[in-house]
Amino acid sequence: MFDSDNDGTLDLAETKKAASALFAKLDRDHDGTLDRRELAGRLTARELAAADPDHDGTLTLDEYLAVVEQRFNAADPDKDGTLEAKELKSRAGRALLRLLQ
């Protein structure tokens, strides 16, 4: 679904593109940030606090994409820069997918 080059894997650029599209969809009030309500359970309160360097209770697109990149890297144990189906089915992969869907 997110594999825009149809190579059977997701790279970081494809992942960030999907995350950016979801961010825009979730930002219902169009203020350029996502709050806990808009995130709708995609991050725990603890994860949100860790991803929120300015501690304003919201994530900007850059902050959101930083979390996406962290989760991408965690789901890529072989560090080849791509995620295959089996990597996306791992615990880390499922955590990443929650930020894309």
Sine and cosine of phi, psi and omega as CSV:
sin_phi,cos_phi,sin_psi,cos_psi,sin_omega,cos_omega
0.00,0.00,-0.61,0.79,-0.02,-1.00
-0.98,-0.18,-0.09,1.00,-0.10,-0.99
-0.99,0.16,0.99,0.13,-0.13,-0.99
-0.93,0.37,-0.42,0.91,0.03,-1.00
-0.99,-0.12,0.06,1.00,0.09,-1.00
0.81,0.59,0.64,0.77,0.03,-1.00
-0.99,-0.15,0.09,1.00,0.04,-1.00
1.00,0.09,0.06,1.00,0.03,-1.00
-0.69,-0.72,0.26,-0.96,0.12,-0.99
-0.94,-0.35,0.75,-0.66,0.14,-0.99
-0.97,-0.24,0.07,-1.00,-0.08,-1.00
-0.90,0.43,-0.61,0.80,0.01,-1.00
-0.89,0.45,-0.69,0.72,0.03,-1.00
-0.90,0.43,-0.63,0.78,-0.01,-1.00
-0.91,0.42,-0.71,0.70,0.01,-1.00
-0.92,0.38,-0.56,0.83,0.05,-1.00
-0.89,0.45,-0.71,0.70,0.03,-1.00
-0.90,0.43,-0.66,0.75,0.00,-1.00
-0.91,0.42,-0.63,0.77,0.01,-1.00
-0.90,0.43,-0.66,0.76,0.03,-1.00
-0.90,0.43,-0.67,0.74,0.02,-1.00
-0.92,0.40,-0.65,0.76,0.03,-1.00
-0.81,0.58,-0.75,0.66,-0.01,-1.00
-0.88,0.48,-0.62,0.78,0.00,-1.00
-0.93,0.37,-0.65,0.76,-0.04,-1.00
-0.96,0.27,-0.42,0.91,-0.05,-1.00
-0.98,0.22,0.95,0.31,-0.11,-0.99
-0.89,0.46,-0.52,0.85,-0.01,-1.00
-1.00,-0.03,0.03,1.00,0.10,-1.00
0.81,0.58,0.63,0.78,0.03,-1.00
-0.99,-0.15,0.07,1.00,0.04,-1.00
0.99,0.14,0.16,0.99,0.03,-1.00
-0.66,-0.75,0.35,-0.94,0.13,-0.99
-0.91,-0.42,0.78,-0.63,0.10,-1.00
-0.99,-0.15,0.01,-1.00,-0.05,-1.00
-0.83,0.56,-0.66,0.75,-0.01,-1.00
-0.91,0.42,-0.72,0.70,-0.01,-1.00
-0.92,0.38,-0.51,0.86,0.03,-1.00
-0.93,0.36,-0.37,0.93,0.13,-0.99
0.74,0.67,0.76,0.64,0.10,-1.00
0.99,0.15,0.08,1.00,0.01,-1.00
-0.94,0.34,-0.45,0.89,0.07,-1.00
-0.77,-0.64,0.61,-0.79,0.12,-0.99
-0.95,0.30,0.22,-0.98,0.04,-1.00
-0.86,0.52,-0.64,0.77,0.01,-1.00
-0.91,0.41,-0.68,0.74,0.03,-1.00
-0.91,0.42,-0.64,0.77,0.04,-1.00
-0.88,0.47,-0.71,0.70,0.01,-1.00
-0.88,0.48,-0.65,0.76,0.00,-1.00
-0.93,0.37,-0.50,0.87,-0.04,-1.00
-1.00,0.02,-0.03,1.00,-0.13,-0.99
-0.94,-0.35,0.99,0.16,-0.11,-0.99
-0.89,0.45,-0.46,0.89,0.00,-1.00
-1.00,-0.04,0.01,1.00,0.09,-1.00
0.81,0.59,0.63,0.77,0.04,-1.00
-0.99,-0.13,0.05,1.00,0.05,-1.00
0.99,0.14,0.12,0.99,0.02,-1.00
-0.71,-0.70,0.28,-0.96,0.10,-1.00
-0.89,-0.46,0.76,-0.65,0.17,-0.99
-0.98,0.19,0.13,-0.99,0.05,-1.00
-0.86,0.51,-0.69,0.72,0.01,-1.00
-0.88,0.48,-0.66,0.75,0.03,-1.00
-0.91,0.41,-0.65,0.76,0.02,-1.00
-0.90,0.44,-0.71,0.70,0.00,-1.00
-0.92,0.40,-0.48,0.88,0.08,-1.00
-0.91,0.42,-0.65,0.76,0.05,-1.00
-0.91,0.41,-0.67,0.74,0.03,-1.00
-0.86,0.52,-0.71,0.70,-0.01,-1.00
-0.90,0.43,-0.65,0.76,0.06,-1.00
-0.87,0.50,-0.71,0.70,-0.02,-1.00
-0.94,0.35,-0.58,0.81,0.08,-1.00
-0.86,0.51,-0.76,0.65,-0.01,-1.00
-0.88,0.47,-0.61,0.79,0.03,-1.00
-0.92,0.39,-0.52,0.85,-0.02,-1.00
-1.00,0.09,-0.05,1.00,-0.06,-1.00
-0.92,-0.39,0.94,0.35,-0.10,-0.99
-0.90,0.43,-0.46,0.89,0.01,-1.00
-1.00,0.08,-0.05,1.00,0.08,-1.00
0.80,0.60,0.63,0.78,0.04,-1.00
-1.00,-0.04,0.01,1.00,0.06,-1.00
0.99,0.13,0.09,1.00,0.05,-1.00
-0.70,-0.71,0.42,-0.91,0.05,-1.00
-0.90,-0.45,0.83,-0.56,0.08,-1.00
-1.00,-0.06,0.15,-0.99,-0.04,-1.00
-0.82,0.58,-0.69,0.72,-0.04,-1.00
-0.90,0.43,-0.56,0.83,0.04,-1.00
-0.95,0.32,-0.57,0.82,0.03,-1.00
-0.95,0.32,-0.37,0.93,0.03,-1.00
-1.00,0.09,-0.17,0.98,0.04,-1.00
-0.94,0.33,0.19,-0.98,0.03,-1.00
-0.85,0.53,-0.71,0.70,0.00,-1.00
-0.91,0.41,-0.61,0.79,0.04,-1.00
-0.90,0.43,-0.68,0.74,0.02,-1.00
-0.91,0.41,-0.59,0.80,0.04,-1.00
-0.90,0.45,-0.62,0.78,0.06,-1.00
-0.91,0.41,-0.72,0.69,-0.04,-1.00
-0.86,0.51,-0.52,0.85,0.05,-1.00
-0.87,0.49,-0.44,0.90,0.01,-1.00
-1.00,0.03,-0.08,1.00,-0.04,-1.00
-0.93,-0.36,-0.30,0.95,-0.11,-0.99
-0.91,-0.41,0.00,0.00,0.00,0.00
